[in-house]
Structures are given as C-alpha cells and as structure tokens.
C-alpha cells in the first residue's frame, strides 16, 4: 500500500468510526492537531506521537482518548504494529486509572483477551468496592472470553443479581455453560421472573439441554399462555422447538 493510499484509508476509517467529529469539533485544539499529524505521518511511525500522548498521565483526558482511538485504527493498518503492540497494551492498562478513558481502554483490552483487564473486572465483580465499571458492563466485557473464572463469577452474580440488566448479562456469559442448566430451568419455571429473563433462559436451554423444553405441540405451552407475558413466552419456546426440529436444507 502506498503512503497516499494509506492516508486515504486511515482518514476514511477515522470518519467511519466517528472520531473525525471529535477531532474537528475544536479546530486548532491539541486533539485536532494530533489527528492531523497522524494522518500525515509515515505509516511506519504514525503510532509514535499518539502512543506518547496516551501513555502520559499529565496529558488532557480528551487528547488521550483521541490518541487511543487513533491507535486502535492504526493497530489494523500499521505495518509495524507487532513491534509497538506491547507498548500500546501497557499504555491501555495504565489508562484504566483515568475514568474518562476506562471504558474505551477496557473495550480494546478485553477484545484482545488481555488477562490483566479480565482480572481487574473479575476483582470488581467479587468485590464491588474495587469495581472499575458497573457489574452489567463488566460481564458484557468479559463475555468475549467466557473461561472458567468468568463463568464461576457469573454464576455467583446470577444467584444474587443486583438488577435485571446484570442478571441478563450473567445469563449471556453462562449460555454455553453445561453447569448452568439447572439454574436456567429454575428461571424458566419461575413466574416471578421477567419475560426477558425467562426467554433468555429458554434460549439457553434450547442450546444446552433441549430436552428440558416442552415439545412444540405440548399442551404445556397452551397452559403457559394464561396472560400476555406467558403467552409471549409460550410462543418463544414453540418457535425454538420448531426451528430445532426443522430439517436443514440439503
């Protein structure tokens, strides 16, 4: 790729990601100047300045956030990314101490299954006083890599969820966990649970233990339809069962 093509591609990426709006919001600002500098830089060295800005705890948070966004784009297009990747990830870990950068840094780190970030999120779920983000956000970030530790914590959260959104996120983490079948069965049978919770439990059971769902023609499904919520649940279960039984076009 020529430098001209590289610059055109980077500018298009920045625009598509929405970062261009931030960079041009205040013409002449340090953030705008950084974006312009990166777009005009040699692709082999374009990372140097934004990496220095991101790693600098004395830099303004808005500039560090723009630097983070630019580095995220460069991680896909820079021919030298393997060389500066460790420095990028170390800067992201340090950025977790800055509330304005935390969410964006965690997104990048957890998508790359960074163990340091995962442990910080798990620690916050075990001890809310150490939490970097609310529990539903922590579970959403951890769901990209639902290994044993994540599932163990998600089961604990699902047993005593602080709110419904957190419960739903815990259920998403556990949707592929065979050890959670009984828990999903209990949630599906519990009429005090909300419709979204029971529908998610049914969907998880359809994947983990389909025999736990009533058959599409089972009278149980008709009996469930006693009110609008139960009727919607019955239709959801029926659709799951019918879809599973339909032959795959061959």
C-alpha angles and dihedrals in degrees: 000000000000121000089247092053090045093054092047091050093047093049090050091049092049090051093048092049091053093241092117090070090056094046094051097038092093110027111215094019120135089250093053091046091051092052091049091048093052093049090052096044128101106267091235093060104024091107097061101082099040090046091054091048094048092049094048110096089195094058118102112268093235091056092047089050092053090046089053092052092049092048090050089056092044091053087070099042108028114103089208097050094115088060097052099030094099091052091048093053093046089052090050091052090052090048090064088082090064111078093207092055100036101090095047093045092049092051092057095041097048093045086058090046092241106187095210092058092044092053091050091052093046090049090054092051091050093044114025089196088069096045118133093193136010115287096252090054092047092053092047090053092046093049090080088073110025098184124160097279092051093049093048091054092043090054090052091049092047090053092057108014118183091216142352097264090056091048091052091050091049089051091053089055090049097044091102097038115108090198089065097060095101091048091052091048090053093049092048092051094045108096090192090068118092122258094251090053094048093045091052090048089053092049091050092049090049087062100036105033112002091174087070091068121080117250117264091252094041114128087226089076091055090047091052091059095082095126139008094275094047091044091053089050091050091051090049092052092045091052091050092051095045093048091051092051097046111105116248110247107252 
